[in-house]
Amino acid sequence: MADLSKLTIAAARDALRKGEMTSVELTEGYLAAIDTADALNAFVHKTPEIAMAQARAADARRAPDAPSLNGIPLGIKDLFCTKGVPSQAASNILEGFKPEYESTVTTQLFGAGAVMLGKLNMDEFAMGSSNETSCYGNAVNPWKRGNDDTALTPGGSSGGSAAAVAADLCLGATGTDTGGSIRQPAAFVGITGIKPTYGRVSRWGIVAFASSLDQAGPMTKDVRDAAILLQAMAGHDPKDSTSADIPVPDFEAALTGDIRGKTIGIPKEYRMDGMPAEIEKLWADGTAMLRDAGAKIVDISLPHTKYALPAYYVIAPAEASSNLARYDGVRFGHRAKLAQGDGITEMYEKTRAEGFGKEVQRRVMVGTYVLSAGFYDAYYNRARKVRALIKRDFDRVFEAGVDATLTPATPSAAFGLGEMANADPIQMYLNDVFTVTVNLAGLPGIAVPTGTDAKGLPLGLQLIGRPWEEGDLLNIAYSLERAAHFVAKPARWW
């Protein structure tokens, strides 16, 4: 059996096509690894029977020209509806919910021969930056700070996906990104995560948080794997009114590593006060790597960046308030026990109070407030106008010839579980400071591991690309990845 820690999707694909191993053998190896990694709390619904049936089917269709994902074991974030399998969005209010349908993304993955090992932990309804709001409990980062045994966050909301990929419990995983929920956890655990252009990947069958911001994407060990997995996830879906009817190019074929003549913008507004010296150095080193690879480096300005975080935390809760109104105990999920004489109003109130966690309740209340008659124009409409200005900033930069921008992915390395959860929630929200602009503008963004901090924890950089040009963005990320040559792995303790 191949060493799971050394396998990538690309390497496993090639070995499967050559008959050097079977999907059954590969899947059995990952299922065994998952069973020894409960300390990470990454997989919350294991599906070994489904996995083995899919692996046997993949082996039966094995051929030199089989799809790239044929027989490849993946983890699926709990936000994706999977037929007959619990799909709770890490919330007690969806306890017992087993969809009678499959999300478009998982339908496409399974159609390409992928194997589902199970459902992955996440922040409740994708609301969080540390995977501490989950009804399943915290997911845990496989990395440690040197000899310190403090449990670290794998980031959020796709923390279970990040931890599973970094700990070699699957070859890749699906994630979703509303304000950085693919890119921030990817940076925290030393893997690659790409948030595609809004509309590139169908949202149908994915439990909604903020519909104008949510976008699914892959979380993988490297850029090539991200290209392969994104290829299978992307495409037009008539069931999703926001899905773009645009051809999906061959993303893997775009990975030449040649970025000579490309122009990379360095936005001055991302140089935040109090930015750690390690992040500054990482950014400078990444800039030098791209320059040495032949790219032209230019300073740019995105003047409305400073308003992105407050605008996001008006728009996202507003849309969450609307989307989560459907969870009321009537049709599916949790329903509170009622006292004699209680009516439908009491059922709504008690069910939602019991079913939603504190962070979800907070955001629903904020969202309801900013959408209310007296405050709609003062908050929500103003935030929408700021969002338009943020998008215009990027449009002007791209029109001036910039191919991508390079920024930090996170303001720090992974922090300890509990270190921020009980503090002012705004401190937690600041983890999204470098990532929310991408969602507000609907652009593609990718996090690439490029170094470590003084305690040996991974750090990542973010590249933001032109809309619909994920192939070009992936190629620039591929060049950065090759130059950085990040090969560090967490020491096994679980």
NORFENBEL-V290781 format. One record per helix or strand. SS is the DSSP state (a for helix, b for strand). FROM is the first residue (numbers start at 0). LEN is the number of residues. Records with the same first field share a line. If there is no record, write none. Layout:
SS: FROM-LEN ; FROM-LEN
//
This chain:
a: 3-3 ; 8-10 ; 22-13 ; 37-3 ; 47-13 ; 91-3 ; 103-8 ; 123-3 ; 158-8 ; 182-7 ; 222-11 ; 251-3 ; 267-3 ; 276-16 ; 302-24 ; 343-12 ; 357-14 ; 375-24 ; 424-8 ; 435-6 ; 469-15
b: 42-4 ; 72-5 ; 79-1 ; 81-1 ; 84-2 ; 97-1 ; 114-6 ; 144-1 ; 147-1 ; 151-1 ; 171-6 ; 191-4 ; 200-1 ; 205-1 ; 214-6 ; 233-1 ; 262-5 ; 295-5 ; 403-5 ; 415-1 ; 444-8 ; 457-8
//
